[in-house]
Amino acid sequence: MAKRYFIETYGCQMNFHDAERMAGLLEQAGYESTRNAEDADLVVVNTCSVREKAEEKLFNRLGELRHVAQQSGERPLVAVAGCVAQQEGVRLLRKSDVIDVVVGTQRLKELPDLVARAEREMEPVVDINPYEDVTFPLGIARRGDPVKAYINIIEGCNEFCSFCVVPYTRGHERMRPSADILAEAALAAAEGRREIHVLGQIVNHYHAPDDPSCDFSGLLERLHGIEGVDRIRFASPHPRYVTTRLLEIMRELPKICRHLHLPVQSGSTRVLKAMRRRYTRESYLELVGRARDLVPGLTISTDMIVGFPGETPEDFEETLSLTEVVRYDGMFSFKYSPRPNTLAFKRLPDAVPEAEKTRRIVALQRLQGRIQQELHEAMVGTEVDVLVESTSRRRTWEVAGRTEGNTVVNFAGRADLIGALARVRVERAGTHSVWGRVV
């Protein structure tokens, strides 16, 4: 009987795609997947360290696994992967006695061999060594989404924003060959995925190592030519590298979704400088205006941090006013938490009290919620094309999908609509999604 594996993932889209890759590697090594951790011979906890709470999830989960072992006298082999693994390395073994394998973000291809070694030697194995090769065997990923395919095009980051741990956990910037990316996209389309979602820490900084003429805009043009692909999205671009050519391609090529996730992090130029974002409030607003002029119907979402060290009440008011001016279609907002090794952690005291961070995040999310409600109410009565992604978790008779602009739309429909494009008239608006009926 084949051994069974279970992967649980915390964090970003890139982490979820890493889980798809690890699943493929384990199946190639003879493992079978299971939906229940209790049935698994191997549990892989794929971690995130961008925020402190993501690390807490890891140690809470390890505590649960320890409890299972104490109750039953046996437990699965446990591997910790992802950014916390890369960040902590061998220190994890001192924090928990249930870990058998620690595998860094750049060593995922070694996971089956590391697991086999831990079983054979009956002692923990750690590998967080850097690895320059970012190629991956074609077709190895076991994709969990029936509609979209995540495709990583860049590993690592060279920006070193002062709050961000990514350069320390995923290493310096390395580009995948364009030929590999296009081959993976073509295979995903042939398997029935209708949406391609390209990923990278600074996705729009891409330059193909195998073709000097191919920058990020050129890669999008080539992806656009793949038969079977209906939609192309990307995340996350950096405002510094959003070019006029990229915006023109978003306008001219119908498969490129007219949605731009444009992380700003703060509305205060003073705080942006401390964050090492290398743009100002004014230049960001100019970019937003230019993007909306060049790409009719463009929707914009963002990331925002409140309570960064030294952020004054006046700085926070600038974040609120920027939010009011831009009127984002979506926002991921977080309270600042110090991350190991980052410049802010080393040089800036975390001076904003926790209670004040909470007050600020509540105020920002309340404002953003009002804006989203108003934008969604403006959609009522319009017709939109929805790529159906899933059935509703709450209503068996309802399905959900997204517009080109990334708005979630719910409507009555059967599961066999998943993967189809539906024309929907919007009839009701909520803060996080809208409801309608098929035209």
Long-range contacts (C-beta under 8 A, 24 or more apart in sequence): 2-30, 2-31, 2-32, 3-30, 3-31, 3-32, 3-41, 3-42, 4-31, 4-32, 4-33, 4-34, 4-39, 4-40, 4-41, 4-42, 5-31, 5-32, 5-33, 5-34, 5-40, 5-41, 5-42, 5-43, 5-44, 6-33, 6-34, 6-35, 6-36, 6-37, 6-39, 6-40, 6-42, 6-43, 6-44, 6-76, 7-43, 7-44, 7-46, 8-37, 8-43, 8-44, 8-45, 8-46, 8-61, 9-46, 9-82, 10-45, 10-46, 10-47, 10-48, 10-54, 10-57, 10-58, 10-82, 11-46, 11-47, 11-48, 11-50, 11-54, 11-82, 11-83, 12-48, 12-50, 13-150, 13-197, 13-199, 13-235, 14-150, 14-152, 14-199, 14-201, 15-46, 15-47, 15-48, 15-82, 15-83, 16-144, 16-150, 17-141, 17-150, 17-151, 17-152, 17-199, 18-46, 18-81, 18-82, 18-105, 18-108, 19-44, 19-46, 19-144, 20-141, 20-142, 20-143, 20-144, 20-150, 21-108, 21-136, 21-140, 21-141, 22-46, 22-81, 22-108, 22-111, 23-141, 23-142, 23-144, 24-137, 24-139, 24-140, 24-141, 24-142, 25-108, 25-109, 25-111, 25-112, 25-140, 26-111, 26-112, 26-115, 27-142, 28-112, 28-140, 29-112, 29-115, 29-116, 31-112, 33-142, 37-76, 38-68, 40-76, 41-76, 41-77, 42-76, 42-77, 42-78, 42-79, 42-115, 43-76, 43-77, 43-78, 43-79, 44-79, 44-80, 44-81, 44-111, 45-78, 45-79, 45-80, 45-81, 45-82, 46-81, 46-82, 47-80, 47-81, 47-82, 47-83, 47-84, 47-85, 48-82, 48-83, 48-84, 49-82, 49-83, 49-84, 49-87, 49-165, 49-169, 49-339, 49-340, 50-83, 50-164, 50-165, 50-166, 50-339, 51-334, 51-337, 52-337, 52-338, 52-339, 53-337, 54-84, 55-84, 58-84, 59-95, 59-96, 62-96, 62-98, 62-99, 65-98, 66-96, 66-97, 66-98, 69-98, 77-101, 77-115, 77-118, 77-119, 79-103, 79-111, 79-114, 79-115, 81-105, 81-108, 81-111, 83-165, 83-166, 83-169, 83-170, 85-128, 86-128, 86-168, 86-169, 86-170, 87-165, 87-168, 87-169, 87-340, 87-341, 89-126, 89-128, 90-126, 92-126, 93-124, 93-126, 99-124, 100-124, 100-125, 101-125, 101-126, 102-126, 102-127, 102-128, 103-127, 103-128, 104-128, 104-129, 105-155, 105-169, 105-170, 105-171, 106-130, 106-131, 106-155, 106-170, 106-171, 107-131, 109-136, 130-171, 132-174, 134-174, 134-175, 134-176, 135-176, 135-177, 135-180, 136-180, 138-180, 138-183, 138-184, 138-187, 139-187, 143-188, 143-191, 143-193, 145-193, 145-389, 146-192, 146-193, 146-418, 146-419, 147-193, 147-194, 147-195, 147-387, 147-388, 147-389, 147-418, 147-419, 148-193, 148-194, 148-195, 148-196, 148-197, 148-389, 149-184, 149-185, 149-188, 149-189, 149-191, 149-193, 149-195, 149-196, 149-197, 150-197, 150-199, 151-181, 151-184, 151-185, 151-188, 151-196, 151-197, 151-198, 151-199, 152-176, 152-198, 152-199, 152-200, 153-181, 153-198, 153-199, 153-200, 153-203, 153-206, 153-219, 154-199, 154-200, 154-201, 154-202, 154-203, 154-205, 154-206, 155-200, 155-201, 156-201, 157-201, 157-202, 158-202, 159-201, 159-202, 159-238, 159-276, 159-278, 160-276, 160-343, 161-265, 161-275, 161-276, 161-277, 162-274, 162-275, 162-276, 162-342, 162-343, 162-344, 162-347, 162-348, 163-265, 163-275, 163-305, 163-308, 163-336, 163-339, 163-342, 163-344, 164-339, 164-342, 165-339, 165-340, 165-341, 165-342, 166-201, 168-340, 168-341, 168-342, 170-201, 173-201, 173-202, 173-205, 175-206, 175-207, 175-208, 175-209, 176-209, 177-208, 177-209, 177-210, 178-208, 178-210, 178-211, 178-214, 178-219, 178-222, 179-210, 179-211, 181-219, 181-223, 182-222, 182-223, 182-226, 185-223, 185-226, 185-229, 186-226, 189-226, 189-227, 189-228, 189-229, 190-228, 192-228, 192-419, 193-229, 194-228, 194-229, 194-230, 194-231, 194-387, 194-419, 195-229, 195-230, 195-231, 195-232, 195-233, 195-387, 196-223, 196-226, 196-229, 196-231, 196-232, 196-233, 197-232, 197-233, 197-234, 197-235, 198-223, 198-232, 198-233, 198-234, 198-235, 199-234, 199-235, 200-234, 200-236, 201-236, 202-236, 202-237, 202-238, 202-241, 203-234, 203-235, 203-236, 203-237, 204-234, 204-237, 204-238, 204-241, 204-242, 204-243, 204-246, 205-238, 205-241, 216-241, 216-246, 217-243, 217-245, 217-246, 217-249, 220-246, 220-249, 220-253, 220-256, 221-249, 221-253, 223-255, 224-253, 224-255, 224-256, 229-255, 230-255, 230-387, 230-421, 231-255, 231-257, 231-387, 231-404, 232-256, 232-257, 233-257, 233-259, 233-406, 235-261, 236-261, 236-263, 236-303, 237-261, 237-262, 238-263, 239-263, 239-264, 239-277, 239-279, 239-283, 239-284, 239-287, 240-278, 240-279, 242-287, 242-291, 244-290, 244-294, 247-290, 247-291, 247-294, 247-295, 248-294, 250-294, 250-295, 250-298, 251-294, 251-295, 251-296, 257-404, 257-405, 257-406, 258-295, 258-296, 258-297, 258-298, 258-299, 258-404, 258-405, 259-298, 259-299, 259-300, 259-301, 259-329, 259-404, 259-405, 259-406, 260-291, 260-295, 260-298, 260-299, 260-300, 260-301, 261-300, 261-301, 261-302, 261-303, 262-287, 262-288, 262-291, 262-300, 262-301, 262-302, 263-302, 263-303, 264-302, 264-303, 264-304, 264-322, 265-303, 265-304, 265-305, 266-304, 266-305, 266-308, 266-311, 266-315, 266-318, 266-319, 267-315, 267-318, 267-319, 267-320, 267-321, 267-322, 267-323, 268-311, 268-314, 268-315, 268-316, 268-318, 268-319, 269-318, 270-315, 271-308, 271-310, 271-311, 271-315, 274-308, 274-309, 274-310, 274-344, 274-348, 275-305, 275-308, 275-344, 276-343, 281-318, 281-322, 284-322, 285-322, 285-325, 285-326, 288-326, 297-405, 298-405, 299-329, 299-330, 299-405, 299-406, 299-407, 300-326, 300-328, 300-329, 301-328, 301-329, 301-330, 301-331, 301-332, 301-406, 302-326, 302-328, 302-330, 302-331, 302-332, 303-331, 303-332, 303-333, 303-334, 304-331, 304-332, 304-333, 304-334, 304-364, 305-333, 305-334, 305-335, 305-336, 306-333, 306-334, 306-335, 306-336, 306-357, 306-360, 306-361, 306-364, 307-335, 307-336, 307-352, 307-356, 307-357, 307-360, 307-361, 308-336, 308-344, 308-352, 309-336, 309-344, 309-348, 309-349, 309-350, 309-351, 309-352, 310-348, 310-351, 310-352, 311-336, 311-352, 316-360, 316-363, 319-364, 320-363, 320-364, 320-367, 323-364, 323-367, 323-368, 323-371, 324-367, 324-371, 327-371, 327-375, 328-368, 328-371, 328-372, 329-372, 329-375, 329-405, 329-406, 329-407, 330-372, 330-406, 331-364, 331-365, 331-368, 333-361, 333-364, 333-365, 333-368, 334-361, 335-360, 335-361, 369-431, 372-431, 372-432, 373-429, 373-430, 373-431, 376-407, 376-429, 376-430, 376-431, 376-433, 376-434, 377-429, 379-407, 379-426, 379-429, 379-434, 380-426, 380-427, 380-428, 380-429, 380-434, 381-425, 381-426, 382-425, 382-426, 383-423, 383-424, 383-425, 383-426, 383-439, 384-409, 384-423, 384-424, 384-426, 384-436, 385-421, 385-422, 385-423, 385-424, 386-411, 386-421, 386-422, 386-423, 386-424, 387-419, 387-420, 387-421, 388-413, 388-417, 388-418, 388-419, 388-420, 388-421, 388-422, 389-418, 390-418, 391-415, 391-418, 400-433, 407-433, 407-434, 408-432, 408-433, 408-434, 409-433, 409-434, 409-435, 409-436, 410-434, 410-435, 410-436, 411-435, 411-436, 411-437, 411-438, 412-437, 412-438, 413-438
